[in-house]
Amino acid sequence: MKLLSEYKQKIKDLKLIPSGGGCFEVKVNGDLLYSKLKTGQFPDEQAMLEAVGKRL
């Protein structure tokens, strides 16, 4: 997981919550950064790294 290797000193808590129905969401401090349910696609990995980095 690149989030951990990139931001291991800044991430205090990381939760993976299993779900069904194609749900894939990325949240930081409760704020939704990305939802596969809304877009129908998985997020671009680099874009997610940058978006999370801006919130840390």
Beta strands, then each sheet from edge to edge (+ up, - down):
strand 1: 25-28
strand 2: 31-35
sheet 1: 1+ 2-
end
